[in-house]
Each structure stands twice: as structure tokens, then as C-alpha cells.
Amino acid sequence: MDKPEIEYVGDVAPTELVITDIVVGDGAEAQPGSVVDVHYLGVEFESLEEFDSSWSRGQSVEFPLNRLIAGWQEGIPGMKVGGRRQLVCPPELAYGPAGGGHRLSGKTLVFVIDLIGVS
């Protein structure tokens, strides 16, 4: 799949994780303790400004799910290889409240994730 484009995701930032399957995969299913190989795009909810993208670096990334932000830990399990899922993560499930020390603290974040592999 090509790099996604995130356009409009709503006027009001959600207070809970919002999971939307864009493409349902038919491969192996990610479990809570999985290591996932993903391509992803992250933008800020309000500005839709991109802050990170594996596509921009030209290669997917492999992560242990238990080392990622809570929104990914909750939002990726159940996803199948070959799928594309959008996660809208409120600050509590991303980098915490404003003033938390991370440049994205206090921000609602939107990710589009392609699951390439799982182990």
C-alpha cells in the first residue's frame, strides 16, 4: 500500500481511543505481546501536521507492542497482517498531558498503521 493521506478526522478530539479499520487484513493476528512490523504515519489531530512517518524514511519499523504508547498497545491487537488501521489517540493514550516533557504531550494524535508482519 502507498503512504496514506489523513485529511479530516473530526471537529472535536475524542477522549477515548478511536479505532477504524480502513483495510481488514487476512494474515496473522497481532496479540498484546507481539512484535509488530509496521508502516505508519502520525499527525496531530488539530493541525493534521505530520510529526512522524516510516514511509518518509523508506522502510517499515519493527516494535515490541509493550514498548509503545498505550494507544498502540490497545489499538493494534486484533489487527491482521495486510490490514490498515487508523487510531485516534487522546493525550492520555499517547504522550500524556500538556507539560509532560515530550514535544507531543497534551496532543491528540492520529496514526494510520499498516501491519506488515507479526511475531
Biopython code that builds the backbone (N, CA, C, O; Angstrom):
import numpy as np
from Bio.PDB.StructureBuilder import StructureBuilder

atoms = [
    (1, "MET", "N", (0.839, -1.187, 0.000)),
    (1, "MET", "CA", (0.000, 0.000, 0.000)),
    (1, "MET", "C", (0.881, 1.246, 0.000)),
    (1, "MET", "O", (2.005, 1.229, 0.502)),
    (2, "ASP", "N", (0.360, 2.303, -0.561)),
    (2, "ASP", "CA", (1.072, 3.570, -0.596)),
    (2, "ASP", "C", (0.899, 4.323, 0.710)),
    (2, "ASP", "O", (0.036, 3.988, 1.522)),
    (3, "LYS", "N", (1.735, 5.354, 0.908)),
    (3, "LYS", "CA", (1.617, 6.205, 2.088)),
    (3, "LYS", "C", (0.212, 6.810, 2.131)),
    (3, "LYS", "O", (-0.258, 7.367, 1.140)),
    (4, "PRO", "N", (-0.449, 6.700, 3.273)),
    (4, "PRO", "CA", (-1.805, 7.250, 3.379)),
    (4, "PRO", "C", (-1.781, 8.767, 3.486)),
    (4, "PRO", "O", (-0.753, 9.372, 3.790)),
    (5, "GLU", "N", (-2.924, 9.359, 3.232)),
    (5, "GLU", "CA", (-3.120, 10.778, 3.472)),
    (5, "GLU", "C", (-4.240, 10.896, 4.481)),
    (5, "GLU", "O", (-5.307, 10.305, 4.312)),
    (6, "ILE", "N", (-3.996, 11.656, 5.526)),
    (6, "ILE", "CA", (-5.019, 11.868, 6.544)),
    (6, "ILE", "C", (-5.589, 13.252, 6.308)),
    (6, "ILE", "O", (-4.876, 14.254, 6.368)),
    (7, "GLU", "N", (-6.870, 13.293, 6.040)),
    (7, "GLU", "CA", (-7.487, 14.580, 5.790)),
    (7, "GLU", "C", (-8.293, 14.987, 7.022)),
    (7, "GLU", "O", (-7.697, 15.369, 8.029)),
    (8, "TYR", "N", (-9.588, 14.923, 6.982)),
    (8, "TYR", "CA", (-10.424, 15.379, 8.088)),
    (8, "TYR", "C", (-10.760, 14.214, 9.015)),
    (8, "TYR", "O", (-11.211, 13.167, 8.552)),
    (9, "VAL", "N", (-10.546, 14.384, 10.309)),
    (9, "VAL", "CA", (-10.891, 13.323, 11.259)),
    (9, "VAL", "C", (-11.938, 13.754, 12.280)),
    (9, "VAL", "O", (-12.308, 12.966, 13.151)),
    (10, "GLY", "N", (-12.419, 14.991, 12.188)),
    (10, "GLY", "CA", (-13.466, 15.462, 13.092)),
    (10, "GLY", "C", (-13.155, 16.827, 13.666)),
    (10, "GLY", "O", (-12.024, 17.307, 13.597)),
    (11, "ASP", "N", (-14.184, 17.449, 14.236)),
    (11, "ASP", "CA", (-14.030, 18.775, 14.828)),
    (11, "ASP", "C", (-13.596, 18.717, 16.283)),
    (11, "ASP", "O", (-12.873, 19.591, 16.762)),
    (12, "VAL", "N", (-14.043, 17.681, 16.981)),
    (12, "VAL", "CA", (-13.790, 17.577, 18.418)),
    (12, "VAL", "C", (-12.910, 16.354, 18.680)),
    (12, "VAL", "O", (-13.232, 15.237, 18.277)),
    (13, "ALA", "N", (-11.797, 16.596, 19.363)),
    (13, "ALA", "CA", (-10.886, 15.492, 19.681)),
    (13, "ALA", "C", (-11.570, 14.521, 20.631)),
    (13, "ALA", "O", (-12.173, 14.949, 21.616)),
    (14, "PRO", "N", (-11.489, 13.223, 20.356)),
    (14, "PRO", "CA", (-12.120, 12.239, 21.238)),
    (14, "PRO", "C", (-11.384, 12.129, 22.570)),
    (14, "PRO", "O", (-10.202, 12.460, 22.669)),
    (15, "THR", "N", (-12.095, 11.663, 23.585)),
    (15, "THR", "CA", (-11.484, 11.459, 24.901)),
    (15, "THR", "C", (-11.112, 10.001, 25.110)),
    (15, "THR", "O", (-10.468, 9.657, 26.101)),
    (16, "GLU", "N", (-11.516, 9.140, 24.178)),
    (16, "GLU", "CA", (-11.168, 7.718, 24.238)),
    (16, "GLU", "C", (-10.553, 7.309, 22.910)),
    (16, "GLU", "O", (-10.720, 7.996, 21.902)),
    (17, "LEU", "N", (-9.848, 6.198, 22.911)),
    (17, "LEU", "CA", (-9.238, 5.672, 21.697)),
    (17, "LEU", "C", (-10.310, 5.374, 20.648)),
    (17, "LEU", "O", (-11.320, 4.738, 20.949)),
    (18, "VAL", "N", (-10.086, 5.834, 19.426)),
    (18, "VAL", "CA", (-10.994, 5.545, 18.316)),
    (18, "VAL", "C", (-10.231, 4.681, 17.315)),
    (18, "VAL", "O", (-9.192, 5.090, 16.798)),
    (19, "ILE", "N", (-10.756, 3.478, 17.045)),
    (19, "ILE", "CA", (-10.125, 2.518, 16.139)),
    (19, "ILE", "C", (-10.998, 2.375, 14.907)),
    (19, "ILE", "O", (-12.187, 2.071, 15.009)),
    (20, "THR", "N", (-10.397, 2.599, 13.729)),
    (20, "THR", "CA", (-11.130, 2.455, 12.473)),
    (20, "THR", "C", (-10.322, 1.585, 11.531)),
    (20, "THR", "O", (-9.189, 1.923, 11.188)),
    (21, "ASP", "N", (-10.896, 0.459, 11.106)),
    (21, "ASP", "CA", (-10.223, -0.377, 10.111)),
    (21, "ASP", "C", (-10.493, 0.203, 8.732)),
    (21, "ASP", "O", (-11.645, 0.337, 8.320)),
    (22, "ILE", "N", (-9.425, 0.544, 8.023)),
    (22, "ILE", "CA", (-9.523, 1.066, 6.654)),
    (22, "ILE", "C", (-9.480, -0.107, 5.680)),
    (22, "ILE", "O", (-10.245, -0.166, 4.717)),
    (23, "VAL", "N", (-8.567, -1.039, 5.952)),
    (23, "VAL", "CA", (-8.460, -2.292, 5.194)),
    (23, "VAL", "C", (-8.327, -3.400, 6.228)),
    (23, "VAL", "O", (-7.477, -3.319, 7.115)),
    (24, "VAL", "N", (-9.151, -4.430, 6.125)),
    (24, "VAL", "CA", (-9.045, -5.566, 7.037)),
    (24, "VAL", "C", (-8.084, -6.582, 6.416)),
    (24, "VAL", "O", (-8.288, -7.040, 5.292)),
    (25, "GLY", "N", (-7.043, -6.922, 7.161)),
    (25, "GLY", "CA", (-6.063, -7.890, 6.670)),
    (25, "GLY", "C", (-6.568, -9.312, 6.775)),
    (25, "GLY", "O", (-7.604, -9.576, 7.383)),
    (26, "ASP", "N", (-5.819, -10.227, 6.171)),
    (26, "ASP", "CA", (-6.213, -11.635, 6.232)),
    (26, "ASP", "C", (-5.060, -12.523, 6.680)),
    (26, "ASP", "O", (-5.105, -13.743, 6.517)),
    (27, "GLY", "N", (-4.022, -11.899, 7.248)),
    (27, "GLY", "CA", (-2.865, -12.666, 7.712)),
    (27, "GLY", "C", (-2.924, -12.935, 9.204)),
    (27, "GLY", "O", (-3.993, -12.932, 9.814)),
    (28, "ALA", "N", (-1.742, -13.169, 9.781)),
    (28, "ALA", "CA", (-1.628, -13.447, 11.210)),
    (28, "ALA", "C", (-2.155, -12.263, 12.019)),
    (28, "ALA", "O", (-2.046, -11.109, 11.603)),
    (29, "GLU", "N", (-2.722, -12.572, 13.175)),
    (29, "GLU", "CA", (-3.324, -11.536, 14.023)),
    (29, "GLU", "C", (-2.360, -11.090, 15.111)),
    (29, "GLU", "O", (-1.743, -11.918, 15.780)),
    (30, "ALA", "N", (-2.233, -9.770, 15.285)),
    (30, "ALA", "CA", (-1.389, -9.214, 16.345)),
    (30, "ALA", "C", (-2.031, -9.484, 17.703)),
    (30, "ALA", "O", (-3.238, -9.322, 17.880)),
    (31, "GLN", "N", (-1.203, -9.897, 18.651)),
    (31, "GLN", "CA", (-1.629, -10.156, 20.021)),
    (31, "GLN", "C", (-0.977, -9.108, 20.930)),
    (31, "GLN", "O", (-0.014, -8.459, 20.521)),
    (32, "PRO", "N", (-1.486, -8.931, 22.161)),
    (32, "PRO", "CA", (-0.925, -7.911, 23.051)),
    (32, "PRO", "C", (0.584, -8.003, 23.260)),
    (32, "PRO", "O", (1.223, -6.963, 23.422)),
    (33, "GLY", "N", (1.182, -9.186, 23.265)),
    (33, "GLY", "CA", (2.616, -9.305, 23.487)),
    (33, "GLY", "C", (3.445, -9.417, 22.217)),
    (33, "GLY", "O", (4.636, -9.720, 22.280)),
    (34, "SER", "N", (2.834, -9.178, 21.074)),
    (34, "SER", "CA", (3.505, -9.369, 19.780)),
    (34, "SER", "C", (4.600, -8.341, 19.517)),
    (34, "SER", "O", (4.626, -7.254, 20.095)),
    (35, "VAL", "N", (5.500, -8.730, 18.620)),
    (35, "VAL", "CA", (6.417, -7.784, 17.981)),
    (35, "VAL", "C", (5.801, -7.531, 16.606)),
    (35, "VAL", "O", (5.521, -8.471, 15.862)),
    (36, "VAL", "N", (5.593, -6.258, 16.275)),
    (36, "VAL", "CA", (4.915, -5.924, 15.022)),
    (36, "VAL", "C", (5.857, -5.203, 14.073)),
    (36, "VAL", "O", (6.689, -4.398, 14.489)),
    (37, "ASP", "N", (5.709, -5.509, 12.786)),
    (37, "ASP", "CA", (6.421, -4.827, 11.714)),
    (37, "ASP", "C", (5.374, -3.955, 11.031)),
    (37, "ASP", "O", (4.407, -4.463, 10.464)),
    (38, "VAL", "N", (5.570, -2.640, 11.090)),
    (38, "VAL", "CA", (4.547, -1.710, 10.613)),
    (38, "VAL", "C", (5.132, -0.610, 9.741)),
    (38, "VAL", "O", (6.304, -0.251, 9.853)),
    (39, "HIS", "N", (4.279, -0.088, 8.871)),
    (39, "HIS", "CA", (4.488, 1.208, 8.248)),
    (39, "HIS", "C", (3.449, 2.095, 8.902)),
    (39, "HIS", "O", (2.313, 1.670, 9.112)),
    (40, "TYR", "N", (3.827, 3.332, 9.230)),
    (40, "TYR", "CA", (2.853, 4.188, 9.909)),
    (40, "TYR", "C", (3.075, 5.652, 9.561)),
    (40, "TYR", "O", (4.160, 6.067, 9.155)),
    (41, "LEU", "N", (2.010, 6.411, 9.736)),
    (41, "LEU", "CA", (2.017, 7.858, 9.572)),
    (41, "LEU", "C", (1.356, 8.430, 10.809)),
    (41, "LEU", "O", (0.290, 7.966, 11.211)),
    (42, "GLY", "N", (1.975, 9.435, 11.420)),
    (42, "GLY", "CA", (1.390, 10.099, 12.575)),
    (42, "GLY", "C", (1.212, 11.575, 12.314)),
    (42, "GLY", "O", (2.126, 12.244, 11.831)),
    (43, "VAL", "N", (0.019, 12.093, 12.637)),
    (43, "VAL", "CA", (-0.260, 13.524, 12.500)),
    (43, "VAL", "C", (-0.943, 14.014, 13.779)),
    (43, "VAL", "O", (-1.542, 13.233, 14.518)),
    (44, "GLU", "N", (-0.841, 15.321, 14.023)),
    (44, "GLU", "CA", (-1.571, 15.935, 15.123)),
    (44, "GLU", "C", (-3.032, 16.086, 14.714)),
    (44, "GLU", "O", (-3.323, 16.428, 13.568)),
    (45, "PHE", "N", (-3.946, 15.835, 15.637)),
    (45, "PHE", "CA", (-5.379, 15.884, 15.354)),
    (45, "PHE", "C", (-5.808, 17.265, 14.858)),
    (45, "PHE", "O", (-6.500, 17.369, 13.845)),
    (46, "GLU", "N", (-5.408, 18.314, 15.556)),
    (46, "GLU", "CA", (-5.900, 19.656, 15.235)),
    (46, "GLU", "C", (-5.349, 20.194, 13.922)),
    (46, "GLU", "O", (-6.103, 20.713, 13.099)),
    (47, "SER", "N", (-4.045, 20.075, 13.723)),
    (47, "SER", "CA", (-3.415, 20.684, 12.541)),
    (47, "SER", "C", (-3.287, 19.721, 11.369)),
    (47, "SER", "O", (-3.075, 20.152, 10.236)),
    (48, "LEU", "N", (-3.414, 18.415, 11.629)),
    (48, "LEU", "CA", (-3.131, 17.353, 10.656)),
    (48, "LEU", "C", (-1.687, 17.423, 10.157)),
    (48, "LEU", "O", (-1.357, 16.897, 9.095)),
    (49, "GLU", "N", (-0.835, 18.083, 10.946)),
    (49, "GLU", "CA", (0.579, 18.201, 10.599)),
    (49, "GLU", "C", (1.303, 16.902, 10.930)),
    (49, "GLU", "O", (1.200, 16.385, 12.043)),
    (50, "GLU", "N", (2.037, 16.383, 9.950)),
    (50, "GLU", "CA", (2.781, 15.138, 10.136)),
    (50, "GLU", "C", (3.925, 15.356, 11.114)),
    (50, "GLU", "O", (4.690, 16.312, 10.982)),
    (51, "PHE", "N", (4.042, 14.459, 12.105)),
    (51, "PHE", "CA", (5.177, 14.523, 13.023)),
    (51, "PHE", "C", (6.084, 13.311, 12.892)),
    (51, "PHE", "O", (7.219, 13.339, 13.369)),
    (52, "ASP", "N", (5.607, 12.242, 12.254)),
    (52, "ASP", "CA", (6.446, 11.059, 12.084)),
    (52, "ASP", "C", (5.841, 10.172, 11.001)),
    (52, "ASP", "O", (4.621, 10.087, 10.861)),
    (53, "SER", "N", (6.715, 9.513, 10.236)),
    (53, "SER", "CA", (6.247, 8.615, 9.191)),
    (53, "SER", "C", (7.358, 7.658, 8.793)),
    (53, "SER", "O", (8.448, 8.079, 8.406)),
    (54, "SER", "N", (7.067, 6.362, 8.894)),
    (54, "SER", "CA", (8.049, 5.377, 8.420)),
    (54, "SER", "C", (8.149, 5.436, 6.896)),
    (54, "SER", "O", (9.194, 5.121, 6.327)),
    (55, "TRP", "N", (7.050, 5.844, 6.232)),
    (55, "TRP", "CA", (7.104, 5.953, 4.774)),
    (55, "TRP", "C", (8.136, 6.986, 4.347)),
    (55, "TRP", "O", (8.837, 6.798, 3.352)),
    (56, "SER", "N", (8.227, 8.075, 5.099)),
    (56, "SER", "CA", (9.185, 9.128, 4.758)),
    (56, "SER", "C", (10.621, 8.636, 4.886)),
    (56, "SER", "O", (11.520, 9.148, 4.219)),
    (57, "ARG", "N", (10.835, 7.640, 5.746)),
    (57, "ARG", "CA", (12.177, 7.065, 5.898)),
    (57, "ARG", "C", (12.419, 5.917, 4.926)),
    (57, "ARG", "O", (13.545, 5.435, 4.793)),
    (58, "GLY", "N", (11.361, 5.480, 4.247)),
    (58, "GLY", "CA", (11.517, 4.471, 3.211)),
    (58, "GLY", "C", (11.584, 3.036, 3.690)),
    (58, "GLY", "O", (11.888, 2.141, 2.902)),
    (59, "GLN", "N", (11.304, 2.793, 4.972)),
    (59, "GLN", "CA", (11.294, 1.404, 5.434)),
    (59, "GLN", "C", (10.385, 1.253, 6.641)),
    (59, "GLN", "O", (10.193, 2.184, 7.424)),
    (60, "SER", "N", (9.832, 0.052, 6.768)),
    (60, "SER", "CA", (8.962, -0.238, 7.902)),
    (60, "SER", "C", (9.805, -0.336, 9.174)),
    (60, "SER", "O", (11.035, -0.348, 9.125)),
    (61, "VAL", "N", (9.115, -0.404, 10.306)),
    (61, "VAL", "CA", (9.779, -0.450, 11.603)),
    (61, "VAL", "C", (9.196, -1.605, 12.401)),
    (61, "VAL", "O", (7.998, -1.880, 12.336)),
    (62, "GLU", "N", (10.062, -2.277, 13.157)),
    (62, "GLU", "CA", (9.612, -3.383, 13.992)),
    (62, "GLU", "C", (9.679, -2.947, 15.453)),
    (62, "GLU", "O", (10.702, -2.439, 15.913)),
    (63, "PHE", "N", (8.576, -3.151, 16.177)),
    (63, "PHE", "CA", (8.486, -2.747, 17.579)),
    (63, "PHE", "C", (7.862, -3.863, 18.411)),
    (63, "PHE", "O", (6.969, -4.560, 17.928)),
    (64, "PRO", "N", (8.319, -4.049, 19.663)),
    (64, "PRO", "CA", (7.541, -4.858, 20.600)),
    (64, "PRO", "C", (6.360, -3.995, 21.050)),
    (64, "PRO", "O", (6.565, -2.866, 21.497)),
    (65, "LEU", "N", (5.143, -4.499, 20.942)),
    (65, "LEU", "CA", (3.963, -3.705, 21.309)),
    (65, "LEU", "C", (4.042, -3.158, 22.730)),
    (65, "LEU", "O", (3.597, -2.040, 22.991)),
    (66, "ASN", "N", (4.604, -3.937, 23.646)),
    (66, "ASN", "CA", (4.613, -3.499, 25.041)),
    (66, "ASN", "C", (5.558, -2.332, 25.309)),
    (66, "ASN", "O", (5.631, -1.852, 26.440)),
    (67, "ARG", "N", (6.283, -1.865, 24.290)),
    (67, "ARG", "CA", (7.174, -0.709, 24.449)),
    (67, "ARG", "C", (6.597, 0.558, 23.814)),
    (67, "ARG", "O", (7.242, 1.606, 23.807)),
    (68, "LEU", "N", (5.377, 0.452, 23.280)),
    (68, "LEU", "CA", (4.790, 1.569, 22.545)),
    (68, "LEU", "C", (3.780, 2.322, 23.398)),
    (68, "LEU", "O", (3.428, 1.890, 24.496)),
    (69, "ILE", "N", (3.317, 3.461, 22.875)),
    (69, "ILE", "CA", (2.312, 4.233, 23.596)),
    (69, "ILE", "C", (1.064, 3.377, 23.825)),
    (69, "ILE", "O", (0.800, 2.436, 23.075)),
    (70, "ALA", "N", (0.312, 3.710, 24.856)),
    (70, "ALA", "CA", (-0.865, 2.921, 25.249)),
    (70, "ALA", "C", (-1.877, 2.798, 24.108)),
    (70, "ALA", "O", (-2.508, 1.753, 23.952)),
    (71, "GLY", "N", (-2.035, 3.856, 23.313)),
    (71, "GLY", "CA", (-2.981, 3.796, 22.198)),
    (71, "GLY", "C", (-2.643, 2.702, 21.207)),
    (71, "GLY", "O", (-3.541, 2.066, 20.656)),
    (72, "TRP", "N", (-1.348, 2.472, 20.971)),
    (72, "TRP", "CA", (-0.932, 1.387, 20.075)),
    (72, "TRP", "C", (-1.088, 0.040, 20.773)),
    (72, "TRP", "O", (-1.492, -0.944, 20.154)),
    (73, "GLN", "N", (-0.763, 0.000, 22.078)),
    (73, "GLN", "CA", (-0.901, -1.262, 22.821)),
    (73, "GLN", "C", (-2.348, -1.731, 22.838)),
    (73, "GLN", "O", (-2.613, -2.932, 22.807)),
    (74, "GLU", "N", (-3.288, -0.783, 22.888)),
    (74, "GLU", "CA", (-4.711, -1.130, 22.891)),
    (74, "GLU", "C", (-5.270, -1.270, 21.475)),
    (74, "GLU", "O", (-6.183, -2.062, 21.242)),
    (75, "GLY", "N", (-4.728, -0.511, 20.540)),
    (75, "GLY", "CA", (-5.336, -0.401, 19.216)),
    (75, "GLY", "C", (-4.841, -1.366, 18.160)),
    (75, "GLY", "O", (-5.516, -1.559, 17.149)),
    (76, "ILE", "N", (-3.681, -1.980, 18.358)),
    (76, "ILE", "CA", (-3.140, -2.890, 17.332)),
    (76, "ILE", "C", (-3.554, -4.347, 17.541)),
    (76, "ILE", "O", (-3.823, -5.038, 16.559)),
    (77, "PRO", "N", (-3.617, -4.847, 18.794)),
    (77, "PRO", "CA", (-4.053, -6.246, 18.942)),
    (77, "PRO", "C", (-5.404, -6.484, 18.262)),
    (77, "PRO", "O", (-6.318, -5.664, 18.342)),
    (78, "GLY", "N", (-5.498, -7.628, 17.593)),
    (78, "GLY", "CA", (-6.704, -7.952, 16.830)),
    (78, "GLY", "C", (-6.582, -7.575, 15.366)),
    (78, "GLY", "O", (-7.347, -8.059, 14.531)),
    (79, "MET", "N", (-5.627, -6.715, 15.049)),
    (79, "MET", "CA", (-5.373, -6.334, 13.659)),
    (79, "MET", "C", (-4.643, -7.488, 12.975)),
    (79, "MET", "O", (-3.832, -8.172, 13.599)),
    (80, "LYS", "N", (-4.933, -7.703, 11.690)),
    (80, "LYS", "CA", (-4.299, -8.792, 10.952)),
    (80, "LYS", "C", (-3.331, -8.257, 9.910)),
    (80, "LYS", "O", (-3.526, -7.176, 9.354)),
    (81, "VAL", "N", (-2.273, -9.041, 9.655)),
    (81, "VAL", "CA", (-1.283, -8.675, 8.644)),
    (81, "VAL", "C", (-1.991, -8.398, 7.316)),
    (81, "VAL", "O", (-2.883, -9.139, 6.901)),
    (82, "GLY", "N", (-1.575, -7.329, 6.671)),
    (82, "GLY", "CA", (-2.211, -6.903, 5.432)),
    (82, "GLY", "C", (-3.244, -5.814, 5.660)),
    (82, "GLY", "O", (-3.774, -5.238, 4.709)),
    (83, "GLY", "N", (-3.527, -5.535, 6.924)),
    (83, "GLY", "CA", (-4.537, -4.537, 7.257)),
    (83, "GLY", "C", (-3.967, -3.141, 7.399)),
    (83, "GLY", "O", (-2.764, -2.950, 7.577)),
    (84, "ARG", "N", (-4.870, -2.163, 7.314)),
    (84, "ARG", "CA", (-4.552, -0.759, 7.561)),
    (84, "ARG", "C", (-5.587, -0.244, 8.546)),
    (84, "ARG", "O", (-6.791, -0.366, 8.319)),
    (85, "ARG", "N", (-5.110, 0.332, 9.640)),
    (85, "ARG", "CA", (-5.995, 0.782, 10.716)),
    (85, "ARG", "C", (-5.629, 2.207, 11.101)),
    (85, "ARG", "O", (-4.456, 2.580, 11.137)),
    (86, "GLN", "N", (-6.664, 2.994, 11.388)),
    (86, "GLN", "CA", (-6.452, 4.347, 11.907)),
    (86, "GLN", "C", (-6.746, 4.350, 13.391)),
    (86, "GLN", "O", (-7.765, 3.819, 13.834)),
    (87, "LEU", "N", (-5.841, 4.955, 14.165)),
    (87, "LEU", "CA", (-6.021, 5.123, 15.599)),
    (87, "LEU", "C", (-6.015, 6.610, 15.912)),
    (87, "LEU", "O", (-5.108, 7.334, 15.501)),
    (88, "VAL", "N", (-7.033, 7.068, 16.643)),
    (88, "VAL", "CA", (-7.049, 8.437, 17.151)),
    (88, "VAL", "C", (-6.835, 8.316, 18.649)),
    (88, "VAL", "O", (-7.687, 7.801, 19.373)),
    (89, "CYS", "N", (-5.670, 8.804, 19.112)),
    (89, "CYS", "CA", (-5.242, 8.602, 20.495)),
    (89, "CYS", "C", (-5.302, 9.912, 21.273)),
    (89, "CYS", "O", (-4.588, 10.857, 20.937)),
    (90, "PRO", "N", (-6.152, 9.986, 22.318)),
    (90, "PRO", "CA", (-6.137, 11.169, 23.173)),
    (90, "PRO", "C", (-4.811, 11.234, 23.929)),
    (90, "PRO", "O", (-4.096, 10.234, 23.999)),
    (91, "PRO", "N", (-4.470, 12.392, 24.495)),
    (91, "PRO", "CA", (-3.163, 12.544, 25.160)),
    (91, "PRO", "C", (-2.853, 11.463, 26.186)),
    (91, "PRO", "O", (-1.709, 11.023, 26.294)),
    (92, "GLU", "N", (-3.876, 11.026, 26.950)),
    (92, "GLU", "CA", (-3.653, 10.020, 27.996)),
    (92, "GLU", "C", (-3.169, 8.696, 27.414)),
    (92, "GLU", "O", (-2.527, 7.916, 28.118)),
    (93, "LEU", "N", (-3.466, 8.429, 26.141)),
    (93, "LEU", "CA", (-3.032, 7.186, 25.500)),
    (93, "LEU", "C", (-1.882, 7.426, 24.522)),
    (93, "LEU", "O", (-1.473, 6.525, 23.791)),
    (94, "ALA", "N", (-1.369, 8.661, 24.523)),
    (94, "ALA", "CA", (-0.249, 8.998, 23.637)),
    (94, "ALA", "C", (0.947, 9.400, 24.516)),
    (94, "ALA", "O", (1.580, 8.538, 25.127)),
    (95, "TYR", "N", (1.255, 10.693, 24.581)),
    (95, "TYR", "CA", (2.429, 11.135, 25.329)),
    (95, "TYR", "C", (2.084, 11.911, 26.588)),
    (95, "TYR", "O", (2.901, 12.684, 27.087)),
    (96, "GLY", "N", (0.869, 11.708, 27.106)),
    (96, "GLY", "CA", (0.481, 12.293, 28.377)),
    (96, "GLY", "C", (-0.020, 13.723, 28.267)),
    (96, "GLY", "O", (-0.078, 14.293, 27.177)),
    (97, "PRO", "N", (-0.385, 14.301, 29.425)),
    (97, "PRO", "CA", (-0.948, 15.646, 29.435)),
    (97, "PRO", "C", (0.078, 16.708, 29.062)),
    (97, "PRO", "O", (1.286, 16.468, 29.073)),
    (98, "ALA", "N", (-0.438, 17.887, 28.734)),
    (98, "ALA", "CA", (0.432, 19.019, 28.410)),
    (98, "ALA", "C", (1.419, 19.234, 29.552)),
    (98, "ALA", "O", (1.071, 19.086, 30.724)),
    (99, "GLY", "N", (2.645, 19.582, 29.201)),
    (99, "GLY", "CA", (3.669, 19.807, 30.204)),
    (99, "GLY", "C", (4.385, 18.543, 30.623)),
    (99, "GLY", "O", (5.181, 18.556, 31.562)),
    (100, "GLY", "N", (4.104, 17.439, 29.925)),
    (100, "GLY", "CA", (4.692, 16.157, 30.293)),
    (100, "GLY", "C", (6.127, 15.951, 29.848)),
    (100, "GLY", "O", (6.712, 14.905, 30.128)),
    (101, "GLY", "N", (6.705, 16.922, 29.163)),
    (101, "GLY", "CA", (8.107, 16.821, 28.796)),
    (101, "GLY", "C", (8.364, 16.341, 27.379)),
    (101, "GLY", "O", (9.473, 16.511, 26.872)),
    (102, "HIS", "N", (7.389, 15.757, 26.733)),
    (102, "HIS", "CA", (7.541, 15.323, 25.338)),
    (102, "HIS", "C", (6.943, 16.411, 24.449)),
    (102, "HIS", "O", (5.972, 17.063, 24.833)),
    (103, "ARG", "N", (7.513, 16.607, 23.272)),
    (103, "ARG", "CA", (7.001, 17.679, 22.404)),
    (103, "ARG", "C", (5.553, 17.443, 21.972)),
    (103, "ARG", "O", (4.879, 18.377, 21.539)),
    (104, "LEU", "N", (5.068, 16.203, 22.086)),
    (104, "LEU", "CA", (3.681, 15.902, 21.717)),
    (104, "LEU", "C", (2.774, 15.733, 22.939)),
    (104, "LEU", "O", (1.618, 15.333, 22.797)),
    (105, "SER", "N", (3.287, 16.036, 24.143)),
    (105, "SER", "CA", (2.453, 15.967, 25.349)),
    (105, "SER", "C", (1.256, 16.899, 25.186)),
    (105, "SER", "O", (1.385, 18.014, 24.679)),
    (106, "GLY", "N", (0.096, 16.426, 25.623)),
    (106, "GLY", "CA", (-1.113, 17.239, 25.560)),
    (106, "GLY", "C", (-1.817, 17.212, 24.219)),
    (106, "GLY", "O", (-2.867, 17.836, 24.063)),
    (107, "LYS", "N", (-1.262, 16.502, 23.246)),
    (107, "LYS", "CA", (-1.833, 16.474, 21.895)),
    (107, "LYS", "C", (-2.592, 15.176, 21.649)),
    (107, "LYS", "O", (-2.183, 14.102, 22.090)),
    (108, "THR", "N", (-3.712, 15.303, 20.932)),
    (108, "THR", "CA", (-4.409, 14.133, 20.406)),
    (108, "THR", "C", (-3.729, 13.790, 19.089)),
    (108, "THR", "O", (-3.523, 14.662, 18.245)),
    (109, "LEU", "N", (-3.383, 12.526, 18.916)),
    (109, "LEU", "CA", (-2.620, 12.096, 17.747)),
    (109, "LEU", "C", (-3.422, 11.115, 16.904)),
    (109, "LEU", "O", (-4.206, 10.318, 17.419)),
    (110, "VAL", "N", (-3.205, 11.194, 15.599)),
    (110, "VAL", "CA", (-3.865, 10.297, 14.652)),
    (110, "VAL", "C", (-2.771, 9.503, 13.943)),
    (110, "VAL", "O", (-1.816, 10.074, 13.417)),
    (111, "PHE", "N", (-2.924, 8.188, 13.935)),
    (111, "PHE", "CA", (-1.984, 7.303, 13.246)),
    (111, "PHE", "C", (-2.732, 6.471, 12.220)),
    (111, "PHE", "O", (-3.852, 6.024, 12.466)),
    (112, "VAL", "N", (-2.108, 6.267, 11.069)),
    (112, "VAL", "CA", (-2.555, 5.232, 10.152)),
    (112, "VAL", "C", (-1.425, 4.214, 10.110)),
    (112, "VAL", "O", (-0.274, 4.545, 9.826)),
    (113, "ILE", "N", (-1.785, 2.963, 10.400)),
    (113, "ILE", "CA", (-0.798, 1.896, 10.570)),
    (113, "ILE", "C", (-1.111, 0.762, 9.594)),
    (113, "ILE", "O", (-2.243, 0.282, 9.526)),
    (114, "ASP", "N", (-0.100, 0.345, 8.845)),
    (114, "ASP", "CA", (-0.194, -0.856, 8.006)),
    (114, "ASP", "C", (0.569, -1.950, 8.730)),
    (114, "ASP", "O", (1.750, -1.786, 9.034)),
    (115, "LEU", "N", (-0.096, -3.065, 9.008)),
    (115, "LEU", "CA", (0.561, -4.188, 9.670)),
    (115, "LEU", "C", (1.164, -5.095, 8.608)),
    (115, "LEU", "O", (0.449, -5.727, 7.830)),
    (116, "ILE", "N", (2.490, -5.146, 8.589)),
    (116, "ILE", "CA", (3.230, -5.908, 7.568)),
    (116, "ILE", "C", (3.583, -7.305, 8.071)),
    (116, "ILE", "O", (3.568, -8.273, 7.311)),
    (117, "GLY", "N", (3.902, -7.395, 9.363)),
    (117, "GLY", "CA", (4.281, -8.677, 9.925)),
    (117, "GLY", "C", (4.058, -8.697, 11.424)),
    (117, "GLY", "O", (3.948, -7.646, 12.055)),
    (118, "VAL", "N", (3.992, -9.891, 11.994)),
    (118, "VAL", "CA", (3.806, -10.044, 13.426)),
    (118, "VAL", "C", (4.549, -11.301, 13.876)),
    (118, "VAL", "O", (4.542, -12.326, 13.193)),
    (119, "SER", "N", (5.188, -11.197, 15.040)),
    (119, "SER", "CA", (5.881, -12.376, 15.596)),
    (119, "SER", "C", (5.750, -12.364, 17.101)),
    (119, "SER", "O", (6.258, -13.263, 17.772)),
]
sb = StructureBuilder()
sb.init_structure("model")
sb.init_model(0)
sb.init_chain("A")
sb.init_seg("    ")
for serial, (resi, resn, name, xyz) in enumerate(atoms, 1):
    if name == "N":
        sb.init_residue(resn, " ", resi, " ")
    sb.init_atom(name, np.array(xyz, "f"), 0.0, 1.0, " ", f" {name:<3s}", serial, name[0])
structure = sb.get_structure()
